[in-house]
Amino acid sequence: MNAPRKRPEELRSHQWYGTDGLRSFSHRARTRQLGYLPEEHLGKPVVAILNTWSDINPCHVHLRDRAQAVKRGVWQAGGFPLEFPVATLSETFQKPTPMLYRNLLAMETEELLRSYPVDGAVLMGGCDKSTPALLMGAASVDLPTVFVPAGPMLPGHWRGEVLGSGTDMWKYWDDKRAGLIGDCEMAELESGLARSPGHCMTMGTASTLTAAAEALGVTVPGASSIPAVDSGHDRMAARSGMRIVEQVHKGRRLSALLTREAFEDAVTTVLGLGGSTNAVIHLIAMAGRAGVRLTLDDFDRIARTVPVLADVRPGGQRYLMEDFHFAGGLPGFLSRITDLLHLDRPTVSYDTLREQLTGAQVHNDDVIRTRDNPVASEGGVAVLRGNLCPDGAVIKHIAAEPRLLRHTGPAVVFDDYRTMQRTINDPSLGITADSVLVLRNAGPKGGPGMPEYGMLPIPDHLLKQGVRDMVRISDARMSGTSYGACVLHVAPESYIGGPLALVRTGDLITLDVDARSLHLHVDDAELDRRRAAWTAPPARYERGYGALYNEQITQADTGCDFAFLARPGTVPDPYAG
């Protein structure tokens, strides 16, 4: 698309570079110090490339090279690119969890874009928390923005089997604990599970959220599923660089894309893909930054209208993201649910989503199913309510054993994750396949940071009997690559006195997914007695960022944003003169 070009004085960066004052003279002089000629940048859109590359983030280790492709595109389109290193959130290595630092990257993104002489932004991320963090921060600034997904890694391989990162790690670790495989097999799996740069190639949190970003319209078409090491990924990055310059000239701010309709379409996409439960928290937070109120009820309402059409593990049984990409990617997938989408909203590439999807096709009906042959008839995440989760909880029911979707059993309660790790195999606990494993103090404040502890391990003696799923309940999250009858995000969390804090071992709990219910069989009078005896634990942090986090973090049902960032209000642009 051709857009009228902005005059130099219409650019935001003109405040820094284009006036006759001392400050503009200083800014121009310092830009010469950087080695740039006046004609390279003056009067051109300045594009910030926010790069989450790091030597210790395998999902993003290739983004240093991809940034060069973005720059190439910006230059070709007549812009001036500047690369900014920002915090990397490595799901693999960062402890206690990168979720603790999602809002820190969002803050960094917001303040960096606001405080520097930039007219638009390209955001580079993909590993779980980086996508929402970058978009949350950018939404709070509201400049023209394009997102570049990191892309999935290549499929894993081991002894003739195709492996899905994360998903097969859990599977084979349980096999090892059950005595079915040994150290030699595990050593081979260690080298075959993750073979290239890129994020998890299952429909885990990373793939789910980059698909959501594409559904929101902030990526170029088809960007979210291109394998990280495919040459098409380089071309996508360059195209994104060209697109951001066009967006600046069009004056299309991020707020024009992040509308109520766009977020409903992103929820529809996530549910139809059988995506990660983590998307519930992140999309609620992202929507809040865009001034859109998105709730758990929206997820449950939409889930009842959209079938799961993507047979991609772990919600599906067979395929991985490379298969999904070559089957048609997200454009092909969306072409099968157009009646559920808002087609007249804009994207970064087209004036309407309808125009963007023109000509989109599916090339493999096994990977992206037809509506009359779905993976599941309803969206892949269910929202639960009940006296154990008055503010809600979620379960990825399509990844659980069907026999457990209506289940009553006695609770076995663990007060924290370390205790659970130490005692899960203790015979004196009397855990059976009918038990309901309960983990508390693992939520936003209690975790701290709401770690991915929710896929509680099944005791060794049950694994050896062939048990591979149990009902598990926590105020934690779980990896999007995980599976099982895991009830997650119980709100309010136990650490602040939510009902989960009152459960005792032996209490009966009923999970009923069809009824969207989670019920603790303890009468109100007894719960009141337990509540009166409960004492609040001390705060996890006494100082530093952790203390800020503890003070400001909201609960899972409202997105785990910081209260002072989530609230409405204006922040002025800095005075650059």
C-alpha positions as CSV (number, residue, x, y, z in Angstrom):
1,M,0.0,0.0,0.0
2,N,1.2,3.5,-0.8
3,A,0.7,6.2,1.9
4,P,1.3,9.9,1.7
5,R,4.6,10.8,3.2
6,K,4.8,12.8,6.3
7,R,6.6,16.1,6.1
8,P,9.7,16.2,8.4
9,E,8.1,18.6,10.8
10,E,5.2,16.2,11.3
11,L,7.4,13.5,12.6
12,R,7.7,13.0,16.4
13,S,11.5,12.8,16.0
14,H,11.5,16.4,14.7
15,Q,11.2,17.6,18.2
16,W,14.7,16.3,18.9
17,Y,16.3,17.0,15.6
18,G,14.5,19.7,13.6
19,T,14.4,22.9,15.7
20,D,16.8,25.8,15.8
21,G,17.6,25.5,19.5
22,L,20.6,24.4,21.5
23,R,19.1,21.0,22.3
24,S,18.5,20.1,18.6
25,F,22.1,21.2,17.8
26,S,23.3,18.9,20.5
27,H,21.2,16.0,19.3
28,R,22.5,16.4,15.8
29,A,26.1,16.7,17.0
30,R,25.8,13.5,19.0
31,T,24.3,11.7,16.1
32,R,27.3,12.7,14.0
33,Q,29.3,11.2,16.9
34,L,27.6,7.9,16.2
35,G,28.9,8.1,12.7
36,Y,25.7,9.0,10.8
37,L,25.4,11.6,8.0
38,P,22.7,14.2,8.2
39,E,21.0,12.8,5.0
40,E,20.8,9.3,6.6
41,H,18.3,10.4,9.3
42,L,17.1,14.0,9.1
43,G,13.5,14.2,8.0
44,K,13.1,10.5,8.0
45,P,11.0,8.3,10.3
46,V,13.1,7.1,13.1
47,V,12.3,3.5,13.9
48,A,13.2,1.9,17.3
49,I,13.9,-1.9,17.0
50,L,13.5,-3.4,20.4
51,N,15.5,-6.6,20.4
52,T,15.2,-9.2,23.2
53,W,18.2,-11.1,21.9
54,S,20.5,-12.7,24.5
55,D,23.3,-15.3,24.6
56,I,21.2,-17.2,27.2
57,N,17.9,-17.1,25.5
58,P,17.8,-20.0,23.0
59,C,14.4,-18.9,21.7
60,H,15.9,-15.5,20.7
61,V,19.5,-16.2,20.0
62,H,19.0,-15.6,16.2
63,L,17.3,-12.2,16.7
64,R,20.7,-10.4,16.5
65,D,20.8,-11.4,12.8
66,R,17.1,-10.8,12.2
67,A,17.5,-7.2,13.5
68,Q,19.7,-6.7,10.5
69,A,16.9,-7.8,8.2
70,V,14.5,-5.4,9.9
71,K,17.0,-2.6,9.4
72,R,17.3,-3.5,5.8
73,G,13.6,-3.1,5.3
74,V,13.5,0.2,7.2
75,W,16.3,1.6,5.0
76,Q,14.6,0.4,1.8
77,A,11.4,2.1,2.8
78,G,13.2,5.4,3.6
79,G,13.4,5.2,7.3
80,F,16.2,5.4,9.9
81,P,16.5,2.3,12.2
82,L,18.0,2.3,15.6
83,E,18.3,-1.0,17.5
84,F,17.7,-1.0,21.3
85,P,18.6,-4.0,23.5
86,V,15.9,-4.7,26.0
87,A,15.5,-7.3,28.8
88,T,15.4,-10.9,27.6
89,L,12.8,-13.2,29.3
90,S,14.2,-16.7,28.9
91,E,11.5,-19.3,29.9
92,T,14.3,-21.8,30.1
93,F,16.7,-20.2,32.5
94,Q,15.2,-17.2,34.3
95,K,14.1,-18.0,37.9
96,P,11.9,-18.1,39.8
97,T,9.9,-17.4,36.6
98,P,10.1,-14.8,33.8
99,M,6.4,-14.0,34.7
100,L,7.9,-12.1,37.6
101,Y,9.6,-9.9,35.1
102,R,7.0,-9.5,32.4
103,N,5.9,-6.2,33.8
104,L,9.5,-5.0,34.1
105,L,10.0,-5.5,30.3
106,A,6.7,-3.8,29.7
107,M,7.9,-0.8,31.8
108,E,11.2,-0.7,30.0
109,T,9.5,-0.8,26.6
110,E,7.1,1.9,27.5
111,E,9.6,4.3,28.9
112,L,12.2,3.7,26.2
113,L,9.8,4.4,23.4
114,R,8.5,7.5,25.1
115,S,11.8,9.0,26.1
116,Y,13.8,8.6,22.8
117,P,13.3,10.4,19.4
118,V,11.4,7.6,17.7
119,D,8.4,7.7,15.4
120,G,7.6,4.0,15.3
121,A,8.7,0.7,16.8
122,V,9.5,-2.8,15.7
123,L,9.2,-5.3,18.6
124,M,11.2,-8.5,18.4
125,G,10.2,-11.3,20.7
126,G,8.4,-14.6,21.0
127,C,9.5,-16.6,24.1
128,D,6.3,-16.7,26.2
129,K,6.3,-13.5,28.3
130,S,8.2,-11.3,25.8
131,T,5.3,-11.0,23.4
132,P,2.8,-9.6,25.9
133,A,5.4,-7.6,27.7
134,L,6.5,-5.8,24.5
135,L,2.9,-5.2,23.4
136,M,1.8,-4.0,26.8
137,G,4.5,-1.4,26.9
138,A,4.0,-0.3,23.3
139,A,0.2,0.0,23.8
140,S,0.8,2.4,26.7
141,V,2.9,4.6,24.4
142,D,0.7,4.2,21.3
143,L,3.2,4.7,18.5
144,P,2.9,3.0,15.1
145,T,4.2,-0.6,15.9
146,V,4.9,-3.8,14.2
147,F,5.7,-7.1,16.0
148,V,8.3,-9.6,14.7
149,P,7.8,-13.1,16.1
150,A,10.9,-15.1,16.9
151,G,9.5,-18.2,15.2
152,P,9.3,-21.8,16.3
153,M,12.4,-24.1,16.4
154,L,12.8,-27.1,14.2
155,P,11.0,-30.3,15.3
156,G,13.0,-32.6,17.6
157,H,14.0,-36.1,16.6
158,W,14.9,-39.2,18.6
159,R,15.0,-42.9,17.5
160,G,12.6,-42.3,14.6
161,E,10.2,-40.3,16.7
162,V,9.3,-36.6,16.1
163,L,9.6,-34.7,19.4
164,G,7.8,-31.6,20.7
165,S,9.8,-29.5,23.0
166,G,8.4,-29.4,26.5
167,T,5.5,-31.8,25.7
168,D,7.8,-34.7,25.1
169,M,10.1,-33.6,27.9
170,W,7.3,-34.1,30.4
171,K,6.3,-37.4,28.8
172,Y,9.7,-39.0,28.8
173,W,10.6,-37.7,32.2
174,D,7.6,-39.6,33.5
175,D,8.7,-42.6,31.6
176,K,12.1,-42.4,33.3
177,R,10.5,-42.1,36.7
178,A,8.3,-45.1,35.9
179,G,11.4,-47.1,35.0
180,L,10.6,-47.5,31.3
181,I,13.7,-45.8,30.0
182,G,17.1,-45.1,31.5
183,D,20.0,-42.6,31.5
184,C,21.2,-43.6,28.0
185,E,17.9,-42.7,26.5
186,M,17.7,-39.5,28.4
187,A,21.1,-38.5,27.3
188,E,20.0,-39.0,23.7
189,L,16.8,-37.0,24.3
190,E,18.8,-34.2,25.8
191,S,20.5,-33.7,22.4
192,G,17.4,-34.3,20.2
193,L,14.6,-32.4,21.9
194,A,15.6,-28.8,20.9
195,R,17.6,-28.7,17.6
196,S,17.7,-25.0,16.6
197,P,17.1,-21.4,17.6
198,G,13.5,-20.5,18.1
199,H,10.8,-21.0,20.7
200,C,8.8,-24.2,21.4
201,M,7.4,-25.7,18.2
202,T,4.3,-27.0,20.0
203,M,1.2,-24.9,20.5
204,G,2.7,-23.8,23.8
205,T,2.6,-20.3,25.2
206,A,5.1,-18.9,22.7
207,S,3.3,-20.1,19.6
208,T,-0.1,-19.3,21.1
209,L,0.8,-15.7,21.9
210,T,2.6,-15.0,18.6
211,A,-0.5,-16.3,16.9
212,A,-2.6,-14.0,19.0
213,A,-0.3,-11.1,18.0
214,E,-0.9,-12.0,14.3
215,A,-4.7,-12.2,15.0
216,L,-4.6,-8.8,16.6
217,G,-3.1,-7.5,13.3
218,V,0.3,-6.3,14.6
219,T,2.4,-8.7,12.5
220,V,2.7,-9.1,8.7
221,P,0.5,-12.0,7.5
222,G,1.7,-15.5,8.2
223,A,4.6,-14.2,10.4
224,S,3.8,-16.2,13.6
225,S,4.4,-19.7,12.3
226,I,7.5,-19.3,10.1
227,P,10.3,-21.5,11.5
228,A,13.0,-19.4,13.1
229,V,15.8,-20.7,10.8
230,D,13.8,-20.6,7.6
231,S,14.9,-18.0,5.0
232,G,11.3,-16.9,5.0
233,H,11.9,-15.6,8.5
234,D,14.5,-13.2,7.3
235,R,12.2,-12.0,4.5
236,M,9.4,-11.5,7.0
237,A,11.7,-9.4,9.2
238,A,12.7,-7.2,6.2
239,R,9.0,-6.9,5.2
240,S,8.2,-5.8,8.8
241,G,10.9,-3.1,8.6
242,M,9.3,-1.8,5.4
243,R,5.8,-2.0,6.9
244,I,6.7,0.1,10.0
245,V,7.8,3.0,7.9
246,E,4.6,2.9,6.0
247,Q,2.6,2.8,9.3
248,V,4.5,6.0,10.5
249,H,3.6,7.8,7.3
250,K,0.0,6.7,7.5
251,G,-0.2,7.8,11.1
252,R,-1.7,4.4,12.1
253,R,-1.0,4.1,15.8
254,L,-1.1,0.9,17.7
255,S,-4.5,1.9,19.3
256,A,-6.1,1.7,15.8
257,L,-5.3,-2.0,15.8
258,L,-5.8,-3.0,19.4
259,T,-9.5,-2.6,19.5
260,R,-12.2,-4.6,21.3
261,E,-12.9,-6.4,18.1
262,A,-9.3,-7.3,17.6
263,F,-9.0,-8.8,21.2
264,E,-12.2,-10.8,20.7
265,D,-10.6,-12.2,17.5
266,A,-7.4,-13.0,19.3
267,V,-9.4,-14.9,22.0
268,T,-11.2,-16.8,19.2
269,T,-7.9,-17.7,17.6
270,V,-6.3,-18.9,20.8
271,L,-9.3,-21.1,21.7
272,G,-9.6,-22.4,18.2
273,L,-5.9,-23.4,18.1
274,G,-6.2,-25.2,21.4
275,G,-3.7,-22.8,22.7
276,S,-2.0,-22.2,26.1
277,T,-3.9,-21.3,29.3
278,N,-1.3,-18.6,29.8
279,A,-2.9,-16.6,27.0
280,V,-5.8,-15.9,29.3
281,I,-3.7,-13.9,31.7
282,H,-1.6,-12.2,29.0
283,L,-4.5,-11.2,26.7
284,I,-6.4,-9.7,29.7
285,A,-3.4,-7.7,30.6
286,M,-2.7,-6.6,27.0
287,A,-6.3,-5.6,26.5
288,G,-6.2,-3.5,29.7
289,R,-3.2,-1.5,28.5
290,A,-5.2,-0.8,25.3
291,G,-8.2,0.4,27.3
292,V,-10.3,-2.7,26.5
293,R,-11.9,-4.6,29.4
294,L,-11.4,-8.3,28.7
295,T,-12.6,-10.8,31.3
296,L,-12.7,-14.6,32.0
297,D,-16.3,-14.5,31.0
298,D,-15.4,-13.4,27.5
299,F,-13.1,-16.4,27.2
300,D,-15.8,-18.8,28.4
301,R,-18.4,-17.2,26.1
302,I,-16.2,-17.3,23.0
303,A,-15.0,-20.9,23.9
304,R,-18.6,-22.1,23.4
305,T,-18.7,-20.8,19.9
306,V,-15.4,-21.8,18.3
307,P,-14.2,-25.4,17.6
308,V,-10.6,-26.5,17.9
309,L,-9.3,-27.0,14.4
310,A,-5.5,-27.1,14.8
311,D,-4.2,-30.7,15.4
312,V,-1.0,-29.3,17.0
313,R,0.4,-30.8,20.2
314,P,-0.3,-30.7,23.1
315,G,-4.0,-29.9,22.6
316,G,-3.9,-32.0,19.4
317,Q,-2.2,-35.3,19.0
318,R,0.0,-35.4,15.9
319,Y,1.6,-32.2,14.5
320,L,4.0,-29.4,15.3
321,M,4.3,-25.8,14.2
322,E,6.3,-26.4,11.1
323,D,3.5,-28.7,9.9
324,F,1.0,-25.9,10.8
325,H,3.0,-23.4,8.9
326,F,3.1,-25.4,5.7
327,A,-0.5,-26.3,6.0
328,G,-1.4,-22.7,5.6
329,G,-0.4,-21.0,8.9
330,L,-2.6,-18.6,10.7
331,P,-4.1,-17.1,7.5
332,G,-5.2,-20.6,6.4
333,F,-6.6,-21.3,9.9
334,L,-8.5,-18.0,10.1
335,S,-9.9,-18.6,6.6
336,R,-11.9,-21.4,8.2
337,I,-13.5,-19.3,10.9
338,T,-14.2,-16.1,9.1
339,D,-17.8,-16.1,10.3
340,L,-16.5,-15.8,13.9
341,L,-14.2,-12.9,13.2
342,H,-14.5,-9.1,12.8
343,L,-13.3,-8.7,9.3
344,D,-13.6,-5.0,8.8
345,R,-10.9,-3.9,11.2
346,P,-7.4,-2.8,10.1
347,T,-4.0,-4.6,10.4
348,V,-0.5,-3.4,9.8
349,S,-0.6,-4.7,6.3
350,Y,-4.2,-4.1,5.1
351,D,-7.1,-1.7,5.7
352,T,-9.2,-4.7,6.7
353,L,-8.7,-8.2,7.9
354,R,-11.1,-9.3,5.2
355,E,-8.7,-8.1,2.6
356,Q,-5.7,-9.7,4.3
357,L,-7.4,-13.1,4.3
358,T,-8.3,-12.9,0.6
359,G,-6.8,-16.0,-1.1
360,A,-5.7,-17.7,2.2
361,Q,-5.8,-21.4,1.8
362,V,-5.4,-24.6,3.8
363,H,-3.1,-27.2,2.2
364,N,-3.5,-30.1,4.7
365,D,-6.9,-30.9,6.3
366,D,-5.2,-33.2,8.8
367,V,-3.3,-30.3,10.4
368,I,-5.9,-27.6,10.1
369,R,-9.2,-29.4,10.3
370,T,-12.4,-28.5,8.6
371,R,-15.4,-27.4,10.7
372,D,-17.1,-30.7,10.2
373,N,-14.1,-32.6,11.5
374,P,-12.8,-30.6,14.5
375,V,-10.2,-31.7,17.1
376,A,-12.8,-30.6,19.7
377,S,-16.2,-29.1,19.3
378,E,-15.5,-26.3,21.7
379,G,-12.5,-24.0,22.4
380,G,-9.6,-25.6,24.2
381,V,-9.8,-23.7,27.6
382,A,-12.7,-23.8,30.1
383,V,-13.3,-21.2,32.8
384,L,-14.4,-22.6,36.2
385,R,-16.3,-21.0,39.1
386,G,-17.1,-22.2,42.5
387,N,-16.5,-21.8,46.2
388,L,-12.8,-22.8,45.7
389,C,-12.3,-20.2,43.0
390,P,-14.8,-17.3,43.4
391,D,-12.9,-15.1,40.9
392,G,-12.3,-18.0,38.5
393,A,-9.9,-20.7,37.4
394,V,-9.0,-22.3,34.1
395,I,-8.4,-25.7,32.7
396,K,-7.1,-26.8,29.3
397,H,-9.6,-29.7,29.2
398,I,-8.8,-30.9,25.7
399,A,-5.3,-31.9,27.0
400,A,-6.8,-33.9,29.9
401,E,-8.0,-37.5,30.1
402,P,-11.7,-37.4,29.5
403,R,-12.5,-39.6,32.5
404,L,-11.2,-36.8,34.8
405,L,-13.4,-34.0,33.5
406,R,-16.0,-34.9,36.1
407,H,-14.3,-36.2,39.2
408,T,-14.7,-36.1,42.9
409,G,-11.8,-37.1,45.1
410,P,-10.0,-36.3,48.4
411,A,-7.5,-33.5,48.5
412,V,-3.8,-34.0,49.3
413,V,-2.5,-30.6,50.1
414,F,1.0,-29.2,49.6
415,D,1.8,-25.8,51.1
416,D,4.6,-24.9,48.7
417,Y,6.4,-26.4,45.7
418,R,9.5,-27.4,47.5
419,T,7.6,-29.4,50.0
420,M,5.7,-31.1,47.2
421,Q,8.9,-32.0,45.5
422,R,10.3,-33.5,48.7
423,T,7.3,-35.4,49.7
424,I,5.2,-36.3,46.6
425,N,6.5,-39.9,46.8
426,D,6.0,-40.4,50.5
427,P,3.8,-43.5,51.0
428,S,2.3,-42.1,54.2
429,L,0.4,-39.5,52.1
430,G,-1.7,-42.3,50.8
431,I,-2.0,-40.8,47.3
432,T,-4.2,-42.8,44.9
433,A,-5.2,-42.2,41.3
434,D,-8.5,-40.7,42.7
435,S,-6.7,-38.2,44.9
436,V,-6.9,-34.5,44.0
437,L,-3.4,-32.9,44.3
438,V,-3.6,-29.3,45.7
439,L,-0.7,-26.9,45.6
440,R,-1.0,-23.5,47.2
441,N,1.2,-20.4,47.7
442,A,2.2,-20.5,44.1
443,G,0.2,-17.6,42.7
444,P,1.3,-14.1,41.7
445,K,2.4,-13.0,45.2
446,G,3.0,-16.5,46.7
447,G,5.1,-18.0,43.9
448,P,6.5,-15.5,43.7
449,G,5.6,-14.5,40.2
450,M,3.1,-17.4,39.6
451,P,5.6,-20.0,38.3
452,E,4.7,-22.8,36.0
453,Y,4.2,-25.3,38.9
454,G,0.7,-26.3,38.0
455,M,1.5,-29.6,36.3
456,L,2.2,-31.3,39.6
457,P,4.1,-34.6,39.2
458,I,2.3,-37.8,39.6
459,P,3.8,-40.0,42.3
460,D,6.3,-42.6,41.1
461,H,4.3,-45.6,42.3
462,L,1.3,-44.5,40.3
463,L,3.4,-43.9,37.2
464,K,4.6,-47.5,37.5
465,Q,1.0,-48.6,37.6
466,G,0.3,-46.8,34.3
467,V,-1.4,-43.7,35.7
468,R,-0.6,-40.7,33.5
469,D,-3.1,-38.1,34.6
470,M,-4.7,-36.9,37.8
471,V,-6.8,-33.9,38.9
472,R,-4.4,-31.2,40.1
473,I,-5.4,-27.8,41.4
474,S,-3.2,-24.8,42.1
475,D,-3.0,-21.0,42.0
476,A,0.0,-21.4,39.7
477,R,0.3,-21.5,35.9
478,M,1.6,-24.4,33.8
479,S,3.7,-24.4,30.7
480,G,1.7,-24.2,27.5
481,T,3.6,-27.3,26.4
482,S,2.1,-29.2,29.3
483,Y,-1.0,-31.4,29.5
484,G,-3.3,-33.1,32.0
485,A,-6.3,-32.4,34.2
486,C,-4.7,-29.3,35.8
487,V,-6.9,-26.6,37.2
488,L,-4.8,-23.4,37.2
489,H,-4.9,-19.7,38.1
490,V,-7.2,-20.2,41.1
491,A,-8.2,-16.7,42.1
492,P,-7.9,-15.1,44.6
493,E,-4.7,-16.9,45.4
494,S,-4.0,-18.7,48.6
495,Y,-1.2,-16.4,49.7
496,I,-3.7,-13.5,50.2
497,G,-6.2,-15.7,51.9
498,G,-8.2,-17.1,49.0
499,P,-10.3,-20.2,49.6
500,L,-7.4,-22.4,48.4
501,A,-5.6,-21.5,51.7
502,L,-8.4,-23.2,53.6
503,V,-8.3,-26.6,52.0
504,R,-7.2,-29.5,54.2
505,T,-6.0,-32.9,53.2
506,G,-9.0,-35.3,53.1
507,D,-11.5,-32.6,52.0
508,L,-13.5,-33.7,49.0
509,I,-13.3,-31.6,45.8
510,T,-15.4,-31.9,42.7
511,L,-14.3,-30.8,39.3
512,D,-17.1,-30.7,36.7
513,V,-15.9,-29.2,33.4
514,D,-19.2,-29.4,31.7
515,A,-20.8,-27.5,34.5
516,R,-17.8,-25.1,34.6
517,S,-17.6,-25.9,38.4
518,L,-14.9,-26.4,41.0
519,H,-16.4,-27.1,44.4
520,L,-14.9,-27.8,47.9
521,H,-17.3,-30.0,49.9
522,V,-16.8,-28.1,53.2
523,D,-19.7,-26.1,54.6
524,D,-19.6,-22.3,55.0
525,A,-19.4,-22.4,58.8
526,E,-16.4,-24.6,58.8
527,L,-14.7,-22.4,56.1
528,D,-15.4,-19.3,58.3
529,R,-13.7,-21.0,61.2
530,R,-10.7,-21.9,59.1
531,R,-10.6,-18.4,57.7
532,A,-10.5,-16.9,61.2
533,A,-7.6,-19.1,62.1
534,W,-5.6,-18.3,59.0
535,T,-2.7,-15.9,59.2
536,A,-1.1,-14.1,56.3
537,P,2.5,-15.1,55.5
538,P,5.2,-12.5,55.3
539,A,5.9,-10.7,52.0
540,R,8.4,-12.6,49.8
541,Y,10.5,-9.4,49.3
542,E,11.6,-6.6,51.6
543,R,13.2,-4.4,49.0
544,G,14.0,-3.9,45.3
545,Y,11.9,-4.8,42.3
546,G,10.3,-7.8,44.2
547,A,8.9,-5.4,46.8
548,L,7.4,-3.2,44.0
549,Y,6.0,-6.4,42.4
550,N,4.4,-7.5,45.7
551,E,2.9,-4.1,46.3
552,Q,1.4,-3.6,42.8
553,I,0.7,-7.0,41.3
554,T,-3.0,-7.8,40.5
555,Q,-4.6,-11.2,40.5
556,A,-4.7,-13.8,37.7
557,D,-8.3,-13.0,36.7
558,T,-7.3,-9.4,36.0
559,G,-4.1,-10.1,34.1
560,C,-1.3,-9.9,36.8
561,D,-0.4,-6.4,35.7
562,F,0.9,-3.7,38.0
563,A,-2.0,-1.6,39.4
564,F,-0.2,1.7,38.7
565,L,0.4,0.6,35.1
566,A,-3.0,-0.9,34.4
567,R,-5.1,2.1,35.6
568,P,-6.2,4.7,33.1
569,G,-4.5,8.1,32.8
570,T,-2.3,10.1,30.5
571,V,1.5,10.4,30.4
572,P,2.8,13.4,28.4
573,D,5.5,13.1,25.8
574,P,8.8,14.5,27.1
575,Y,9.8,18.1,26.2
576,A,12.8,17.7,23.9
577,G,13.8,21.3,23.6
